[in-house]
């Protein structure tokens, strides 16, 4: 159900978009949201063989800071490259300060047409739902055409429990904002004095659930790809605390 999200709109102020993605990064890292899919990420890295993750639609970095510390235990030479159509450069810089194996691209990167110079295991955390079916299919087709390993991870689903959980997101924003880094006075103003951030996070969170592809729908996207049989595809729904993570992993045969 492709309703609009504020953070997708070109007219939406970039600093407010960044406050939202900063919140998502903080929450993902602190809750270890993607812990259940660490074996999937390791499988993707092994299939790719480059020890490099090219993260698409990185937002504020997702849960990659914590995941990085876990993945480095088995991949000590791991490198992670952050990219986004609307790059949150302050968040990228902060992430790189926390772990020196992070890099980032300062220019806009379109997940539907990744530059050939960006080689590695392509990942998307909490971002596939931003794309309508034709665009989502282009993302997968571009990976197949370039023989790239790709992993898609969504930490919500189109269900009543997921939507109900999103209704509590403003409370989470209010409780966590003081601890989010890098510190920004504007974040306090637009969270506590003029509560735009909690309200837009609420709206975008509910809409994200409504837009999320189910496992069957991700399989349907794969079935429409050219040369899909040159890949092994794995799609699944796994528990993560009280919630779920939906994932799709595509690896060249």
KETORFI-194917 format. One record per residue (C-alpha): residue number from 0; residue in three letters; x, y, z. Coordinates in Angstrom, 3 decimals, padded with zeros to 6 digits. Layout:
<recs>
+-----+------+----------+----------+----------+
: pos : code :        X :        Y :        Z :
+-----+------+----------+----------+----------+
: NUM :  ala :        X :        Y :        Z :
...
+-----+------+----------+----------+----------+
</recs>
This chain:
<recs>
+-----+------+----------+----------+----------+
: pos : code :        X :        Y :        Z :
+-----+------+----------+----------+----------+
:   0 :  unk :  000.000 :  000.000 :  000.000 :
:   1 :  unk :  002.140 :  002.851 : -001.293 :
:   2 :  unk :  001.057 :  005.878 :  000.681 :
:   3 :  unk :  003.636 :  008.668 :  000.924 :
:   4 :  unk :  006.350 :  009.000 :  003.550 :
:   5 :  unk :  007.638 :  012.441 :  004.470 :
:   6 :  unk :  011.287 :  011.408 :  004.223 :
:   7 :  unk :  010.816 :  010.436 :  000.556 :
:   8 :  unk :  009.650 :  013.897 : -000.457 :
:   9 :  unk :  012.152 :  016.250 : -002.107 :
:  10 :  unk :  010.477 :  019.248 : -000.441 :
:  11 :  unk :  010.847 :  017.779 :  003.056 :
:  12 :  unk :  013.620 :  019.640 :  004.943 :
:  13 :  unk :  016.829 :  017.619 :  004.908 :
:  14 :  unk :  017.662 :  018.338 :  008.549 :
:  15 :  unk :  014.317 :  016.867 :  009.669 :
:  16 :  unk :  014.881 :  013.798 :  007.486 :
:  17 :  unk :  018.291 :  013.401 :  009.133 :
:  18 :  unk :  016.769 :  013.592 :  012.629 :
:  19 :  unk :  014.463 :  010.732 :  011.658 :
:  20 :  unk :  017.211 :  008.540 :  010.223 :
:  21 :  unk :  019.421 :  009.312 :  013.245 :
:  22 :  unk :  016.644 :  007.970 :  015.479 :
:  23 :  unk :  016.340 :  004.783 :  013.415 :
:  24 :  unk :  020.107 :  004.247 :  013.563 :
:  25 :  unk :  020.176 :  004.726 :  017.338 :
:  26 :  unk :  017.252 :  002.381 :  017.932 :
:  27 :  unk :  018.584 : -000.318 :  015.586 :
:  28 :  unk :  021.986 : -000.351 :  017.280 :
:  29 :  unk :  020.745 : -000.227 :  020.872 :
:  30 :  unk :  018.118 : -002.948 :  020.419 :
:  31 :  unk :  020.418 : -005.175 :  018.293 :
:  32 :  unk :  017.483 : -005.334 :  015.928 :
:  33 :  unk :  019.245 : -007.326 :  013.219 :
:  34 :  unk :  020.923 : -009.916 :  015.451 :
:  35 :  unk :  018.865 : -012.836 :  014.003 :
:  36 :  unk :  020.151 : -012.176 :  010.471 :
:  37 :  unk :  023.883 : -012.162 :  011.266 :
:  38 :  unk :  024.225 : -015.703 :  009.771 :
:  39 :  unk :  022.531 : -014.421 :  006.586 :
:  40 :  unk :  024.955 : -011.500 :  006.372 :
:  41 :  unk :  027.910 : -013.846 :  006.874 :
:  42 :  unk :  026.544 : -016.106 :  004.139 :
:  43 :  unk :  026.315 : -013.121 :  001.802 :
:  44 :  unk :  029.854 : -011.999 :  002.593 :
:  45 :  unk :  031.195 : -015.505 :  002.003 :
:  46 :  unk :  029.365 : -015.729 : -001.328 :
:  47 :  unk :  030.672 : -012.330 : -002.396 :
:  48 :  unk :  034.257 : -012.971 : -001.344 :
:  49 :  unk :  035.277 : -009.281 : -001.123 :
:  50 :  unk :  034.852 : -008.601 :  002.620 :
:  51 :  unk :  033.040 : -005.413 :  001.549 :
:  52 :  unk :  029.440 : -004.407 :  002.231 :
:  53 :  unk :  027.964 : -001.728 : -000.011 :
:  54 :  unk :  024.960 : -000.507 :  001.949 :
:  55 :  unk :  022.241 :  001.130 : -000.151 :
:  56 :  unk :  019.710 :  003.536 :  001.330 :
:  57 :  unk :  021.798 :  003.784 :  004.489 :
:  58 :  unk :  019.831 :  006.653 :  006.039 :
:  59 :  unk :  021.693 :  007.323 :  009.285 :
:  60 :  unk :  023.600 :  004.042 :  009.120 :
:  61 :  unk :  020.837 :  001.706 :  010.271 :
:  62 :  unk :  022.019 : -000.873 :  012.794 :
:  63 :  unk :  025.361 : -001.259 :  011.067 :
:  64 :  unk :  027.543 : -000.017 :  013.929 :
:  65 :  unk :  026.568 : -002.914 :  016.172 :
:  66 :  unk :  026.435 : -005.381 :  013.276 :
:  67 :  unk :  029.922 : -004.302 :  012.270 :
:  68 :  unk :  031.340 : -005.236 :  015.679 :
:  69 :  unk :  029.759 : -008.681 :  015.385 :
:  70 :  unk :  030.681 : -009.345 :  011.755 :
:  71 :  unk :  034.320 : -008.368 :  012.336 :
:  72 :  unk :  034.696 : -011.345 :  014.675 :
:  73 :  unk :  034.642 : -013.638 :  011.638 :
:  74 :  unk :  035.582 : -011.042 :  008.998 :
:  75 :  unk :  038.395 : -008.944 :  010.536 :
:  76 :  unk :  039.106 : -007.200 :  007.219 :
:  77 :  unk :  035.491 : -006.113 :  006.787 :
:  78 :  unk :  034.820 : -002.773 :  005.061 :
:  79 :  unk :  031.400 : -001.108 :  004.969 :
:  80 :  unk :  030.512 :  001.622 :  002.470 :
:  81 :  unk :  027.471 :  003.766 :  003.328 :
:  82 :  unk :  025.408 :  005.270 :  000.499 :
:  83 :  unk :  022.030 :  006.946 :  000.110 :
:  84 :  unk :  019.927 :  008.853 : -002.388 :
:  85 :  unk :  019.760 :  011.581 :  000.294 :
:  86 :  unk :  023.062 :  011.006 :  002.161 :
:  87 :  unk :  023.006 :  011.977 :  005.856 :
:  88 :  unk :  026.646 :  013.105 :  005.861 :
:  89 :  unk :  026.811 :  014.115 :  009.537 :
:  90 :  unk :  025.575 :  010.657 :  010.543 :
:  91 :  unk :  027.990 :  009.014 :  008.099 :
:  92 :  unk :  030.884 :  011.023 :  009.548 :
:  93 :  unk :  029.852 :  010.108 :  013.094 :
:  94 :  unk :  029.660 :  006.414 :  012.155 :
:  95 :  unk :  033.133 :  006.533 :  010.617 :
:  96 :  unk :  034.464 :  008.133 :  013.816 :
:  97 :  unk :  033.153 :  005.138 :  015.795 :
:  98 :  unk :  034.713 :  002.504 :  013.512 :
:  99 :  unk :  037.488 :  003.213 :  011.034 :
: 100 :  unk :  036.486 :  000.419 :  008.638 :
: 101 :  unk :  033.473 :  002.490 :  007.530 :
: 102 :  unk :  033.554 :  004.600 :  004.381 :
: 103 :  unk :  030.821 :  006.637 :  002.751 :
: 104 :  unk :  029.884 :  008.185 : -000.558 :
: 105 :  unk :  029.070 :  011.900 : -000.357 :
: 106 :  unk :  027.076 :  012.028 : -003.600 :
: 107 :  unk :  023.586 :  010.642 : -004.257 :
: 108 :  unk :  023.544 :  006.912 : -005.092 :
: 109 :  unk :  020.513 :  005.374 : -006.793 :
: 110 :  unk :  019.912 :  001.796 : -005.608 :
: 111 :  unk :  018.306 :  001.015 : -008.971 :
: 112 :  unk :  021.539 :  001.776 : -010.825 :
: 113 :  unk :  024.563 :  001.312 : -008.596 :
: 114 :  unk :  027.839 :  002.604 : -010.093 :
: 115 :  unk :  030.013 : -000.249 : -011.368 :
: 116 :  unk :  032.891 :  001.086 : -009.261 :
: 117 :  unk :  031.026 :  000.075 : -006.073 :
: 118 :  unk :  031.922 : -003.588 : -005.690 :
: 119 :  unk :  030.780 : -005.723 : -002.776 :
: 120 :  unk :  027.857 : -007.407 : -001.031 :
: 121 :  unk :  024.894 : -005.068 : -001.515 :
: 122 :  unk :  022.615 : -004.620 :  001.489 :
: 123 :  unk :  019.453 : -002.673 :  002.204 :
: 124 :  unk :  018.178 : -002.256 :  005.747 :
: 125 :  unk :  014.681 : -000.876 :  006.236 :
: 126 :  unk :  014.562 :  000.691 :  002.781 :
: 127 :  unk :  013.073 : -001.636 :  000.124 :
: 128 :  unk :  009.566 : -000.597 :  001.132 :
: 129 :  unk :  010.323 :  002.923 : -000.118 :
: 130 :  unk :  010.267 :  001.571 : -003.681 :
: 131 :  unk :  007.187 :  000.682 : -005.707 :
: 132 :  unk :  007.209 : -002.806 : -007.279 :
: 133 :  unk :  008.708 : -001.749 : -010.615 :
: 134 :  unk :  011.510 :  000.160 : -008.883 :
: 135 :  unk :  012.108 : -002.636 : -006.363 :
: 136 :  unk :  012.405 : -005.067 : -009.263 :
: 137 :  unk :  014.976 : -002.766 : -010.891 :
: 138 :  unk :  017.088 : -002.902 : -007.731 :
: 139 :  unk :  017.123 : -006.708 : -007.849 :
: 140 :  unk :  017.639 : -006.783 : -011.630 :
: 141 :  unk :  020.633 : -004.447 : -011.362 :
: 142 :  unk :  022.205 : -006.828 : -008.842 :
: 143 :  unk :  021.630 : -009.795 : -011.153 :
: 144 :  unk :  022.936 : -007.930 : -014.207 :
: 145 :  unk :  026.168 : -007.076 : -012.368 :
: 146 :  unk :  026.425 : -010.503 : -010.667 :
: 147 :  unk :  026.325 : -008.861 : -007.246 :
: 148 :  unk :  025.251 : -010.551 : -004.028 :
: 149 :  unk :  022.267 : -008.700 : -002.538 :
: 150 :  unk :  020.582 : -008.838 :  000.857 :
: 151 :  unk :  017.319 : -007.067 :  001.737 :
: 152 :  unk :  016.257 : -006.687 :  005.381 :
: 153 :  unk :  013.012 : -005.166 :  006.668 :
: 154 :  unk :  012.342 : -004.846 :  010.410 :
: 155 :  unk :  008.560 : -004.522 :  010.167 :
: 156 :  unk :  005.735 : -006.093 :  008.207 :
: 157 :  unk :  002.251 : -005.330 :  006.965 :
: 158 :  unk :  000.377 : -006.664 :  009.980 :
: 159 :  unk : -001.742 : -005.395 :  012.859 :
: 160 :  unk :  000.953 : -006.059 :  015.547 :
: 161 :  unk :  003.575 : -004.220 :  013.487 :
: 162 :  unk :  001.326 : -001.219 :  012.934 :
: 163 :  unk :  000.346 : -001.134 :  016.622 :
: 164 :  unk :  004.040 : -001.155 :  017.557 :
: 165 :  unk :  004.583 :  001.877 :  015.313 :
: 166 :  unk :  001.940 :  003.788 :  017.273 :
: 167 :  unk :  004.358 :  003.848 :  020.214 :
: 168 :  unk :  007.219 :  005.297 :  018.145 :
: 169 :  unk :  006.646 :  008.914 :  019.300 :
: 170 :  unk :  007.251 :  007.788 :  022.879 :
: 171 :  unk :  010.490 :  006.115 :  021.783 :
: 172 :  unk :  011.587 :  009.327 :  020.054 :
: 173 :  unk :  010.885 :  011.381 :  023.193 :
: 174 :  unk :  012.770 :  008.927 :  025.437 :
: 175 :  unk :  015.850 :  008.503 :  023.239 :
: 176 :  unk :  016.475 :  011.911 :  021.661 :
: 177 :  unk :  018.718 :  013.178 :  024.482 :
: 178 :  unk :  021.068 :  010.231 :  023.920 :
: 179 :  unk :  021.363 :  010.404 :  020.130 :
: 180 :  unk :  024.715 :  011.501 :  018.731 :
: 181 :  unk :  026.000 :  013.676 :  017.206 :
: 182 :  unk :  024.247 :  016.152 :  019.526 :
: 183 :  unk :  022.170 :  018.809 :  017.751 :
: 184 :  unk :  020.199 :  021.626 :  019.368 :
: 185 :  unk :  017.764 :  021.551 :  016.456 :
: 186 :  unk :  016.919 :  017.932 :  017.269 :
: 187 :  unk :  015.776 :  019.006 :  020.765 :
: 188 :  unk :  013.756 :  021.935 :  019.425 :
: 189 :  unk :  011.899 :  019.872 :  016.801 :
: 190 :  unk :  011.323 :  016.974 :  019.195 :
: 191 :  unk :  010.271 :  018.644 :  022.453 :
: 192 :  unk :  009.289 :  022.258 :  021.686 :
: 193 :  unk :  007.881 :  021.803 :  018.173 :
: 194 :  unk :  007.223 :  018.036 :  018.030 :
: 195 :  unk :  007.557 :  017.563 :  014.272 :
: 196 :  unk :  010.038 :  014.670 :  014.567 :
: 197 :  unk :  007.833 :  012.395 :  016.759 :
: 198 :  unk :  004.846 :  013.046 :  014.506 :
: 199 :  unk :  006.600 :  012.415 :  011.208 :
: 200 :  unk :  008.307 :  009.302 :  012.619 :
: 201 :  unk :  004.853 :  008.051 :  013.654 :
: 202 :  unk :  003.360 :  008.667 :  010.205 :
: 203 :  unk :  006.343 :  007.247 :  008.302 :
: 204 :  unk :  006.494 :  004.239 :  010.636 :
: 205 :  unk :  002.855 :  003.273 :  010.083 :
: 206 :  unk :  003.157 :  003.862 :  006.327 :
: 207 :  unk :  006.387 :  001.812 :  006.257 :
: 208 :  unk :  004.492 : -001.158 :  007.664 :
: 209 :  unk :  001.751 : -000.735 :  005.076 :
: 210 :  unk :  004.329 : -000.548 :  002.265 :
: 211 :  unk :  006.454 : -003.523 :  003.317 :
: 212 :  unk :  006.662 : -006.467 :  000.911 :
: 213 :  unk :  005.736 : -009.846 :  002.365 :
: 214 :  unk :  007.888 : -012.915 :  001.757 :
: 215 :  unk :  005.480 : -014.020 : -000.988 :
: 216 :  unk :  005.606 : -010.591 : -002.601 :
: 217 :  unk :  009.408 : -010.562 : -002.583 :
: 218 :  unk :  009.328 : -013.997 : -004.227 :
: 219 :  unk :  006.959 : -012.591 : -006.844 :
: 220 :  unk :  009.442 : -009.797 : -007.613 :
: 221 :  unk :  012.215 : -012.369 : -008.034 :
: 222 :  unk :  010.080 : -014.460 : -010.385 :
: 223 :  unk :  009.791 : -011.509 : -012.772 :
: 224 :  unk :  013.564 : -010.989 : -013.092 :
: 225 :  unk :  015.538 : -011.823 : -016.207 :
: 226 :  unk :  018.148 : -014.564 : -015.621 :
: 227 :  unk :  016.754 : -015.183 : -012.139 :
: 228 :  unk :  017.779 : -018.845 : -012.436 :
: 229 :  unk :  021.461 : -017.845 : -012.412 :
: 230 :  unk :  020.969 : -017.009 : -008.721 :
: 231 :  unk :  020.054 : -018.833 : -005.543 :
: 232 :  unk :  017.305 : -016.953 : -003.691 :
: 233 :  unk :  016.413 : -017.210 : -000.023 :
: 234 :  unk :  013.466 : -015.352 :  001.532 :
: 235 :  unk :  012.295 : -015.762 :  005.099 :
: 236 :  unk :  010.601 : -014.190 :  008.100 :
: 237 :  unk :  012.464 : -014.473 :  011.427 :
: 238 :  unk :  011.664 : -013.313 :  014.957 :
: 239 :  unk :  013.622 : -010.414 :  016.443 :
: 240 :  unk :  012.585 : -009.769 :  020.027 :
: 241 :  unk :  008.867 : -008.912 :  020.000 :
: 242 :  unk :  009.040 : -008.066 :  016.282 :
: 243 :  unk :  010.186 : -009.668 :  013.034 :
: 244 :  unk :  012.757 : -009.231 :  010.290 :
: 245 :  unk :  011.861 : -010.134 :  006.718 :
: 246 :  unk :  014.818 : -010.829 :  004.468 :
: 247 :  unk :  015.768 : -011.753 :  000.936 :
: 248 :  unk :  019.241 : -013.000 : -000.026 :
: 249 :  unk :  020.328 : -013.424 : -003.630 :
: 250 :  unk :  023.657 : -015.084 : -004.467 :
: 251 :  unk :  025.046 : -015.958 : -007.921 :
: 252 :  unk :  025.225 : -019.708 : -008.585 :
+-----+------+----------+----------+----------+
</recs>
